[in-house]
Amino acid sequence: MKERPKEIMTITLIGINILVFIVLTMIGRTEDGYFMLQHGAMYEPYIIENQEYYRLFTSLFLHFGISHLLNNMVLLWALGSIFEKEAGKIRFLLCYFISGIGGNLLSLYWNTMHDRQIVSAGASGAIFGLMGGLLWIVFANKGRLGTLSGRGMLIMVVLSLYFGFTSTGVDNLAHVGGLICGFLTALLTYRRKNQKILTVSDINDI
């Protein structure tokens, strides 16, 4: 019997995102903010005033155009496949969805406090969560996990945040919130075999 791939949850999430995009493309324009709003995108007034909290979740599977989708799916595979093989399916899913929803909550809070009403969607908050989670996992493995190094992960995080903050139309608060949630989720749930508690001095040595 053929062995099931270790990245089955990553593959499943990519498949769901692509399927949702194909269905929406067949019935409308995914670049249209109003169309996306009708199909579950984030929008502060609808969530707060209409109590449509499901949008914090459904928006994770929506993408504005093919480029948005492809960029996120490439990153989801690159980060998710490593994370899932190292930490397991349950921890992977926990990190992904806690980060995605946590990032959306931070974005919601920030936009509400600054009276900004923005239609937003995408898996990038969850993907940044995987990045944050892998950052901790690399630290927990003494600074190296396969081809990943602690310094390499830090550079990836800094560059990803930089490109986000210097680009337009990007929900950077969702990225930051996802990154923090992913790091904390991995910190609380991931332990490598025979691992001692990591200290500050250990991290400084990486």
Phi, psi and omega in degrees: 000134182291133182288137178290136181300145181290343182260032188300323180290322176298314179298319180296315180296319177298317179299318180296316179299317180293318180297315178300316180298317180298315181298314181293325179295329180287338184245356181185196181250118182287348175277351182273116182300320181293320177298316179293325177298322178293341186243023168111012179290163177287138174201117190306310181300323181292324181285314185279311185280320181265356180056041178269068186292340180300338181296334176299333180263310186296329181296340180293343183252010182248143180221141181274085177092166186292323180296317178301315180297309185297318179301315181290322182289325176297315179293322179299318179292314184299316182272318185294321182296321178290314182300312184294319179294327182275317188258343181098164186295315185295313179296324177299311181294320177301311181297317183297308186280325175297319180291316180298313180289320178298318177297319177296322179295318178296318177298317179300313180298313182297313181295325178293317180295332182254014176054045177252133180242105188231135172275122183222157180194166176131159182268006189295327177298317177294322180292320174297329175296320176296324178296315177296321178296318178294328177301313178294318182299320177296315176302316183294339177259033175062032172091006178208136175221099185063238179273354181273139175237161179300314180295319179298319179294318178298319178297318178300316180298311182298314181294320180296317178294319180299311180298325178294314183287342178259006178249161178262156176070026182245134178273083186292330178293326175294324177295311181297314179298318178296317180300313181295314181297320179295317178298314182292322179297315178294321178302321184275336188247336187263131170220126175284159183298137179058031182272133171276167179293129181283132180255170179299322180296326177298315181295321180295336180279347184286000000 
